[in-house]
């Protein structure tokens, strides 16, 4: 799996101009191509260092804010590439899942194995106010197809509530307020 760090390193020696996206913009851009994904964007009243220290501690943070994850264990680390096993609570069936993860400062991209469900958590200092953090959370089904349309509609409906709850859980764990950012108009 090629990561953003790999792409940045490859482009560093290139003489051509290179456009980069901050992590929240990266999350929004990737969500556009995911048919079942939901994007929730907020500004959290805490600096990025505090927000990211909490989120990057996946084994502790994810079960704290995500009510659909009872346990998350990192099973392999190779730099910023991780493998994790999660287990849902018994009320959701106690189902195990395996995720391949790209975890860098301000960026966490989690893909379930098999490649069906994705989660992106992205953060950057709020422009003009480094005491606040712009946070984007993306979650949902990563497949498309006519036969999957009913599942994708159900997934988006459920994910809208679920992702908003996750983001509220992150803010609560940080004892901070999270101000929703309206989606861009097209």
Secondary structure, DSSP 8 states (H G I E B T S, - for coil): ---HHHHHHHHHT-SS------HHHHHHHHHHT-TEEEEEEEEESS-HHHHHHHHH-HHHHHHHH-TT-SEEEEEEEETTEEEEEEE--GGGT--EEEEEEEEETTEEEEEEESTTEEEEEEEEEETTEEEEEEEEEEEEE----GGGHHHHHHHHHHHHHHHHHHHHHHHHHTT--EEE------
